[in-house]
Amino acid sequence: MILSPFERRFLETVAKRQLVTKNEMKELLKTDGSVLDTAASSLISRKLVSAVNPVGSTCYAITQQGTRLLEQLSD
């Protein structure tokens, strides 16, 4: 599976933090909302990240499939 450099950074960031809000991701990755939304949608559709709304704001969490992919990429 091929990831863009931004998607990989997104996935690595979620993996490190376990659960991260959309606003935190914007700050951490220093990007605007449209680029973030595109990457998030792509990763969600490939089941590498899931979006949850525990307290009303969108948060991202890595899936088992996403964790396995990162492990493969780091080998």
N, C-alpha and C positions, 0 to 999 in steps of 0.2 A: 504494500500500500504506500502510495507516494503522498507526502505532506509538503505543503509549501513551507518555506522557512518561518513565516509568521504563524502558521498552524502548529508547527512543532514547538515554537516558543510558548504559544497559548497552552498547548497540552502539557508541556513541562511545568509551566507556572501553576496550572491546576493541580498537577501531581504533587508538587512541593507543598502547596497550601491546603490540600484536601477539599476545601470548600472556599470559593472566592466569589464575591459579588461582582456584578457587571461593572459597577463604578470603580471597584478596586482594580479590576482588569484593565480598565481604561488608563488608570494612573500607572500601574505596573508596566504595561506594555507601551505606554506613551503613544496612544493612537486615538483616532476619533471613533465614534459609535458605529459608523457604517462599515468600516474595515473589521471591527470587532464582531459585529453582527454577522457578516459574511463568513468569517472564520468559524464562529460559534455554530452557525447553521450547518456548515460543511462537516464539522466534527460531530455534531449531534446526529446528522443523517447517517454517518458512518458508525454510529454507536460507540464512539470513543469518549464522548463527554455527554453528560446529561444535564439538563436545566431543571432546577427545582426552585420553588417559591416558598421557602419556609416562613418568612415573615413579611411577605408582600413584595419583596424586591427579588429580581432574578439572580440566582446563584448558579455557579457551575461546579460540577463534581466529576471527577474522572471515573470511568467505568473499568471493569476488569479487563475488557478488551483493549481499552486505552493504555492501561498499565502494562499489559503484555506487549503491545506494540512498542512502547518506549523501551522496554527491556530488550527487545529484538534490535532496535535501532542503536542501542548503546553497546551491543556486543561487537 
